[in-house]
Amino acid sequence: MKRNTIFQRAGEAGLSAAGERAASTVHFELNRGLTSLATIASLAPFVGLFGTVLGIMNSFRVIGASTHVTGFGPVAHGIAESLGTTALGLLVAIPAVWFYHYLRGQLEAFDSEMESWNSLVLREDS
């Protein structure tokens, strides 16, 4: 037999509020680092590209300063070295994007689980 007193309803409301508050607190803690991870993932390729541009500009300065450049050999090393910054930027960005999406999925699964748990706990007995 189900008793539905005013104290019982107040307890259910309090339990619901406590469950939602706890889930919200954990969600905030888990979500805190995701913004930084997304920023790193989106900026790393641009930092690498900036290094590449600076390296190629330096290689062109070598060409401009030299009066007897007969081939591409003298600047090839500088250009190859500058492309390393692009590779490094991608090496940082690709795992960061993967981890961001993985952790975002985990956070969404947590949120779904907390909503399910809250509705299960607060479901009225038949």
C-alpha positions, -999 to +999 in steps of 0.1 A: +000+000+000+013+034-010+014+063+015+015+096-002+019+121+026+031+157+023+064+147+040+069+119+015+064+143-014+088+168+001+114+140+005+110+130-031+115+166-042+145+169-020+159+137-034+153+148-069+170+182-063+200+165-046+204+140-074+202+167-100+227+189-081+252+160-077+249+152-114+254+188-123+285+191-101+301+160-116+292+172-151+309+206-144+340+189-131+342+165-161+335+193-186+361+217-172+391+204-191+372+198-224+373+235-234+411+236-230+414+204-250+392+217-278+413+249-279+446+230-282+431+208-309+419+237-330+450+259-325+479+234-329+477+231-367+478+269-370+508+272-347+525+245-369+516+264-400+529+296-386+563+279-380+562+266-415+556+301-429+585+315-409+608+287-420+599+292-457+604+330-453+638+324-439+647+301-468+636+328-493+659+353-474+688+328-479+679+328-516+677+366-518+710+371-499+729+347-521+741+360-554+751+326-569+723+301-561+723+276-589+697+252-576+672+244-550+697+225-528+707+254-505+672+261-494+658+226-494+670+219-459+653+251-445+620+242-462+621+206-450+629+218-415+600+243-416+576+216-427+584+198-395+565+224-375+534+216-395+539+179-388+543+186-351+512+207-351+492+179-366+508+154-343+494+174-314+460+182-330+449+148-342+451+130-308+436+161-291+406+160-314+402+123-309+404+126-271+380+155-271+353+136-290+359+105-269+356+124-236+326+144-249+309+111-257+317+098-222+302+129-207+270+126-227+267+090-216+272+100-180+245+127-184+221+102-199+229+077-172+222+103-144+189+112-160+179+076-162+190+070-126+171+100-114+139+089-131+143+053-119+148+063-083+120+088-082+095+066-101+065+061-080+056+026-070+025+012-086 
